[in-house]
Amino acid sequence: MWHTLVRGFDYLVTPYDAAYLYVAQTEGCEFWTADDRLVRTVAAELPWVRSLSEVAEAG
């Protein structure tokens, strides 16, 4: 499954990131990260991937 995430985003998602995305997807939970590049890369297809910068902006 993680390979599908890597390939599905034209290899812009690293296998390391894909492993975390896979776990979050499997568990049905949001995935919060400080990696804004990752968030921008997957945002259109994975809205449950959130940026920690959202928290900083809200506070």
C-alpha positions as CSV (number, residue, x, y, z in Angstrom):
1,M,0.0,0.0,0.0
2,W,2.8,2.5,0.8
3,H,4.2,1.9,-2.6
4,T,0.9,3.0,-4.1
5,L,1.1,6.2,-2.1
6,V,4.6,6.9,-3.4
7,R,3.8,6.1,-7.0
8,G,0.4,7.8,-6.8
9,F,2.0,11.1,-6.1
10,D,4.6,10.8,-8.8
11,Y,7.3,9.9,-6.3
12,L,7.0,13.2,-4.5
13,V,6.1,11.4,-1.3
14,T,9.1,9.5,0.2
15,P,8.7,5.9,1.4
16,Y,9.2,7.3,4.9
17,D,6.3,9.7,4.6
18,A,4.2,7.1,2.9
19,A,4.6,4.7,5.8
20,Y,3.2,7.4,8.2
21,L,0.4,8.2,5.7
22,Y,-0.5,4.5,5.4
23,V,-0.8,4.1,9.2
24,A,-3.0,7.2,9.5
25,Q,-5.2,6.0,6.6
26,T,-5.4,2.5,8.1
27,E,-6.4,3.8,11.5
28,G,-8.8,6.4,10.0
29,C,-7.2,9.3,11.8
30,E,-5.8,12.7,10.8
31,F,-2.1,13.0,10.2
32,W,-0.4,16.1,11.5
33,T,3.0,17.1,10.2
34,A,5.4,20.0,10.2
35,D,6.2,19.1,6.6
36,D,4.2,21.7,4.6
37,R,5.6,20.4,1.3
38,L,4.1,17.0,2.1
39,V,0.8,18.7,3.0
40,R,0.7,20.7,-0.3
41,T,1.6,17.6,-2.3
42,V,-1.2,15.4,-1.0
43,A,-3.8,18.0,0.1
44,A,-6.2,17.5,-2.9
45,E,-6.5,13.7,-2.4
46,L,-5.8,13.3,1.3
47,P,-7.7,16.1,3.2
48,W,-6.9,14.3,6.5
49,V,-3.3,15.3,6.2
50,R,-2.9,18.5,8.2
51,S,-0.2,21.0,8.8
52,L,1.1,22.0,12.3
53,S,1.3,25.5,10.9
54,E,-2.5,25.6,11.2
55,V,-2.1,25.4,15.0
56,A,0.4,28.2,15.0
57,E,-2.0,30.4,12.9
58,A,-4.9,29.7,15.1
59,G,-3.1,30.6,18.3
